[in-house]
Amino acid sequence: MPIGKRAAAEFFGTFWLVFGGCGSAVLAAAFPGLGIEFAGVALAFGLTVLTMAFAIKHISGCHLNPAVTAGLVAGGRFPASEAPYYVVAQVLGGIFGAGVLYVIASGKAGFDLAGGFASNGYGAHSPGGYSLVAYLVAEIVLTMFFLLTIMGSTDRAPAGFAPIAIGLALTLIHFIGIPVTNLSVNPARSTGPAVFVGGWALGQLLMFWVAPLIGGILGGFVYKSVFEE
């Protein structure tokens, strides 16, 4: 498959992840009567990956995340020479997804980016007021286990079942991480909303690249070194 077509699949897949996951947080979670609050947002992120895994896995592998791409490189599953194409496509997809969400969300009277627009943050901008250390541990560990799930399920799960395990894993780690950082584990997901919020969100964005990338590389390396035959 040509790299251009695979990168395009990553663009649209990451667009869907940010638009669907962050969209559930920005739009639906504002209406408690719908029942789409904490659990609903976690499930929405899992569903975006589950649906895209079935839709584009045969095209690009459905990374949708620079940390996943880096982890698969570290795990020997993806060529390093192609990683930049994927990462650029993922970041652009995340920004465009957040952009479409912004157009929709700003159509309501009283809309204000001061609410965070589903951006990731720590310290004063953590949903639960968690510290920088808590952020680092959470994002690194959760991204590492996400990679372990991805590599393990694509290695051994029966054909067609890996997307289910991966989508459920992303749902689970959102249950854990939303109170800490709004959960990133994905630099492209963090970049999209931060571009529109600016200020503190852009100021903290570098950290939401560093920690997930460390976790992803650790996960890929651990699986390759310890579990892969």
Number of C-alpha atoms within 10 A of each C-alpha: 8 8 13 12 12 20 24 18 27 32 26 20 30 31 29 24 29 30 28 22 24 28 25 23 22 21 15 17 19 13 11 9 9 10 13 19 17 16 15 19 26 27 21 23 26 26 22 21 28 21 17 23 24 16 15 17 17 12 17 21 17 25 25 34 27 26 30 29 29 29 33 26 20 21 23 14 14 15 12 13 8 13 17 14 15 24 24 16 27 32 25 20 28 32 26 21 27 30 19 14 21 19 10 12 18 12 9 10 7 8 12 12 16 7 10 18 24 23 30 29 30 25 16 12 19 20 17 14 15 17 16 17 10 14 22 21 13 23 28 23 20 27 30 29 21 26 29 25 22 24 25 19 18 17 13 11 13 9 10 10 13 21 24 17 18 25 24 19 21 25 22 18 22 26 18 15 20 19 16 25 29 26 29 25 34 24 27 29 33 31 26 28 29 25 17 18 18 15 10 15 23 20 11 18 19 13 20 28 21 16 25 29 26 19 28 34 23 23 31 30 21 19 24 19 11 8 11 12 7
